[in-house]
Amino acid sequence: MKKTILFIGLFLISITIHSQKLNAAKKAIIASVENHQAELIKISDSIWGLAETAFEEDISSKVLADYAEQNGFTVERGVAGMPTAFVATYGSGKPVISVLGEFDALPGISQKAIPTKEPLNEGAAGHGCGHNLFGAGSLGAAIAVKELIANGKLKGTVKFMGTPSEEKFFGKIWMVRDGLWDGVDVNISWHPSAEIKADVQSSLALVDFKVEFFGQAAHASGDPWNGRSASDALELYTAGINYYREHVKPTVRMHYHIQDGGQVVNVVPDYSRLWVRVRDTKRSGMLPVYERVQKMAEGAAILANVDYKISLISGIYEVLVNRTGGEIMQKNLELLGPISYTEEEEAFGKKIQEVTGKDQVGMDSYIKPLEATKEHPGGGSTDVGDVSWNVANINLGVTTAPKDTPWHSWAVVASGGMSIGHKGMLYASKAMGMTMVDLFQNPKMVEKVKAEYQKRKGNEVYKAIAPEGPPPIGQN
């Protein structure tokens, strides 16, 4: 009993200490997020149910842009040649702080908000990366800061960047190329995760391209000697990639998806196509591998006596880390403390872990210490990298799914459509809003974040990895 009383006493003291360290502006951020809580959850759930994919996020984009407009932002829609991209702006002068919002889903992983695999709509898309939470949570932070500017408590400009197609074509590339971060001092971003931490790890640079082979059709049994098989070329090409895996550095990733290997068994196929990605922890390491696998396509075409075509889709940079910004975010996470969960939410998380073959440990909501930045991190890729090479960027990860949940899966969709996801989203709103308060109130802090950005960027001249012309709208 004494131990229980002691624990409760320490818990209450901890809350009091946290409260004492929150200045008036940060308390206002928390109050604003809680005031908008019901609407933010409604927006997130709406986007979750819509599950619109790359460049087709028409209603999802509108829901976010409309709510920004209702809350006093000036909204410019259809920016950078993308109908679903937008910028919502409030305030004037410096500093200019932007916050990213994503809202695209992944094909084929529709799921109900239950802890066992069951599609909401068979074969449909689902938010297996939590972007329904991402956009709504970021907008909540932007609105909270906007209200402080409107009340004269902060001075400067806040921008909410509605960024489509992160999962496929990487829409931020075209937004960067259009200069939409020109004049922005610092950018803030978060991502749904299975843990809470200020993210000071980079990502993988990536190049995304399509390879097509063109041969001559013939009867596969009657006169195959008259055929030149595009499918043979495809198989020779993928064999080349797979043999090459032994001779690349451990940081490299190469993967492909065969989109067309021929239609019927009794025809020598005259056409084949595959979608290829090459990644590395550094763009400088990725580019030589990309050049090599392009040469392999030519070799496969020669061997099969067919023609070939390589089409660049797009490519992205690795994230440029900013530890100064990470330290600011870390302090605000520690002020907020961990997320608490109900017994029902813990049971939901453990059931997902049971079904996906993980240890049934439930939710991980504790604040991770600021990590050492790794030279060669693992993980995935994101077009936030391109933003980070054009403006100082601060990243955050927040728990929205159980520990060890397979990402890009039905399990993330399920968690993002119920209270576990909602709690993480609202927590991210508060953490980002509080961090923006620090930047608005401390010009020297902004300069330190920008100074690290300039030092890390060095003499690198950013060059978008994308074909000339408009974004590939309608190519899903």
Disulfide bonds with the S-S distance in Angstrom:
none
